[in-house]
Amino acid sequence: MHPTLETERLRLRPFRLDDAEAMFAGWTGDDEVTKYLTWPTHKSVEDTKALLARWVAEYERPERLNFAIVLKEEEKLIGGIDVVRYEDGCPVLGYNLSRPYWGRGVMTEACRRLLDYLFSQGYAEVRIAAMVENVGSRRVIEKCGGEYVDTVEDYLPLKDRTVKINRYVFRAK
């Protein structure tokens, strides 16, 4: 069973197939949000529905942790945070957030909650990366206690371009 996590303002719950419209309107269809993601902006809600169908099917795997970020006060879906993969047994995080909620501490709150959960599950280390020019994401990582590891070039096949990324690590206390 996929967990639901809570913070003061947020509910981190599994994605549902009926989240497609809110996702497309909030971030999957927004070039400004997706410019720092590994996948391109969706051209239609059908693209988002196809992505959601894959994500929901992946919940069958217990290691697949992918959360919809819901603002509790409004019961509004505003973003997502997930373990995108595992490297050397360590979870690697990824996240995105609708533009109207940038700069409000929402992603920092969600990231801290997911980190707490992962550390409570016995992980000693969690990794994350952000494109060098993604200042907002780098600030979230720093506020959550991420330690800079290095900067590397990475090829994004879905965007057919190479980018520079900073890699970070979070360590259990």
C-alpha positions in Angstrom: 0.0 0.0 0.0 1.4 3.4 -1.0 1.6 5.7 2.0 0.0 9.1 2.3 2.2 11.7 4.1 1.0 14.9 5.8 2.5 18.2 6.8 0.8 21.3 8.3 -0.2 22.6 4.9 0.2 19.6 2.6 -1.0 16.1 1.9 1.3 13.9 -0.2 -0.9 11.2 -1.7 -0.7 8.7 -4.5 -1.6 10.1 -8.0 -5.0 9.1 -9.4 -6.0 8.9 -13.1 -8.5 11.8 -12.5 -5.5 14.2 -11.7 -4.7 14.7 -15.3 -6.6 18.0 -15.9 -5.1 19.6 -12.8 -1.6 18.4 -13.7 -1.8 19.7 -17.2 -3.2 23.1 -16.1 -0.7 23.3 -13.2 2.6 22.1 -14.6 2.9 19.4 -17.2 1.6 21.9 -19.9 3.7 24.8 -18.6 7.0 25.5 -20.4 8.3 27.5 -17.5 7.9 24.6 -15.1 9.1 21.8 -17.4 12.2 23.6 -18.7 14.2 22.1 -15.8 12.6 18.6 -16.0 13.9 15.6 -17.9 10.8 15.4 -20.0 9.2 17.9 -22.4 6.1 20.0 -21.9 2.9 18.1 -22.6 1.1 19.3 -25.7 -2.3 18.1 -24.5 -4.0 16.6 -21.5 -3.9 13.3 -23.4 -0.1 13.3 -22.9 -0.6 13.8 -19.1 -3.2 11.0 -19.0 -0.7 8.6 -20.6 2.0 9.6 -18.1 -0.5 9.1 -15.2 -1.5 5.7 -16.5 2.1 4.6 -16.3 2.6 6.1 -12.8 -0.5 4.5 -11.4 0.5 1.1 -12.8 3.9 1.5 -11.2 2.3 1.7 -7.7 2.3 -2.1 -7.9 6.0 -2.0 -7.1 6.5 -1.2 -3.4 9.7 0.8 -4.1 7.8 3.2 -6.4 7.2 6.3 -4.3 5.4 9.0 -6.3 3.3 11.6 -4.5 0.8 14.2 -5.6 1.3 17.4 -3.6 -2.1 18.6 -2.4 -2.7 21.9 -0.6 -4.9 20.8 2.2 -6.6 24.2 2.8 -8.0 24.2 -0.8 -7.8 20.4 -1.6 -5.9 21.5 -4.7 -3.3 19.4 -6.5 -0.3 21.7 -7.0 2.7 19.5 -7.8 4.5 16.2 -7.4 7.5 14.7 -5.6 8.9 11.3 -6.1 11.7 8.8 -5.9 12.7 8.9 -9.6 15.2 6.0 -9.3 17.7 4.3 -7.0 21.5 4.7 -7.4 23.6 2.3 -5.4 20.5 1.5 -3.3 19.9 5.2 -2.5 16.7 7.0 -3.4 17.0 9.8 -5.9 14.4 12.6 -5.6 12.6 14.7 -8.2 9.9 17.2 -7.9 7.8 19.9 -9.7 5.4 22.6 -8.6 2.8 24.8 -10.2 4.2 28.3 -10.8 1.7 30.2 -8.5 3.2 28.3 -5.6 6.8 29.0 -6.2 8.6 30.9 -3.5 6.1 30.0 -0.8 8.1 27.2 1.0 5.7 24.5 -0.3 8.4 22.4 -2.0 10.7 22.7 1.0 7.9 21.4 3.2 7.1 18.5 0.9 10.8 17.6 0.4 11.5 17.6 4.2 8.5 15.4 4.8 9.6 12.9 2.1 13.2 12.9 3.4 11.9 12.2 7.0 9.8 9.3 5.6 12.8 7.8 3.7 15.1 8.1 6.6 12.5 6.5 8.9 12.5 3.6 6.4 16.2 3.0 7.0 17.9 4.9 4.2 21.1 6.6 5.4 21.4 8.7 2.2 19.1 10.3 -0.3 20.3 11.9 -3.5 19.0 14.7 -5.7 20.2 16.7 -8.7 19.3 20.1 -10.1 20.3 21.9 -13.3 22.9 24.6 -12.5 20.6 27.4 -13.7 17.6 26.2 -11.6 18.2 28.5 -8.7 14.8 27.8 -7.1 15.4 24.1 -6.9 18.9 24.6 -5.6 17.5 26.8 -2.8 15.0 24.1 -1.8 17.8 21.5 -1.7 20.0 23.8 0.5 17.1 24.6 2.9 16.5 20.9 3.3 20.1 20.3 4.2 21.5 18.9 0.9 25.3 18.8 0.7 26.8 19.7 -2.7 28.7 16.7 -4.2 29.8 17.8 -7.7 28.7 19.3 -11.1 28.4 17.0 -14.1 27.1 17.1 -17.6 24.0 14.9 -18.3 22.3 14.1 -21.6 18.5 14.4 -21.5 17.3 12.1 -24.3 13.7 13.2 -24.2 14.9 16.8 -24.8 17.9 15.9 -26.9 20.2 18.2 -25.1 23.1 18.1 -22.6 22.8 20.1 -19.4 25.1 20.8 -16.4 23.6 19.5 -13.1 24.7 19.9 -9.5 24.4 16.7 -7.5 23.6 16.7 -3.8 23.2 14.3 -1.0 21.1 14.3 2.1 22.3 12.2 5.1 20.2 10.8 7.9 20.9 12.5 11.2 
